[in-house]
Amino acid sequence: MQLFEKIDRASGILQKSIVFIGGTITILIIGAQVIFRYFLELSIGWYSDLVNIFYMWTLFIAFSYTQRLDRHVSFKALINKLGEGILKKRLEIFKVFCWVALSVFFIFYGGKQVLLDMSSHRVTSYYEFPYFLINAAIPVSGLFIFYTSVLRLFKICSKSAIALVEGKS
C-alpha cells in the first residue's frame, strides 16, 4: 500500500504544480496583453495560442485536483446532511461511481478529440502548435479522476470490511 501512497502523493504534487504554474502564466500573459494593448497600443501576436494552451491544461487539471481533494460542494452538502449510517456509505459509493463515469467520458471522448486533432493536423494560428497537445488535457484529467476514484473506492470498501469484522468480534 505504501507504493500507492507514494504514487498518490506524486500525483497530487503534479496536479497542484500544473494548476499553479498554468494559472500563473495565464494571468501573466493576459496582464501583458492588457498592458500592451491599452497602454502601448500594441498587440501580442502569440497571446491567444499560449492562453489556450495554459487555460485548457489549468482548467481540466484543476477539475481533477478538486475532485482529488474532495472539495466539490454538491455531494459534500448532501452527505453531511445524512449523518452516519448505511445511507451515507451508499451515497459515498454512488459518488465514486459518478466520478468514474465522468472520468471514462473524459478519457473516451477526450481521447477521440485528440485522435481527431492528430489526424486532421490542426494547429494554432501563430505558433502552429498542434491542437492535440492542448486537448490532451481532457483525457489526462480523466485518468487522474479515474485513479483517485478507484483509490477512494478501495478505501471505502476496506473501511467497511474492517468495520464488519470488528462488529462480529
HELIX and SHEET records of a PDB file:
HELIX    1   1 GLN A    2  TYR A   38  1                                  37    
HELIX    2   2 TYR A   47  LEU A   69  1                                  23    
HELIX    3   3 VAL A   73  LEU A   82  1                                  10    
HELIX    4   4 ILE A   86  SER A  120  1                                  35    
HELIX    5   5 TYR A  131  ASN A  135  1                                   5    
HELIX    6   6 ALA A  137  LYS A  168  1                                  32    
END                                                                             
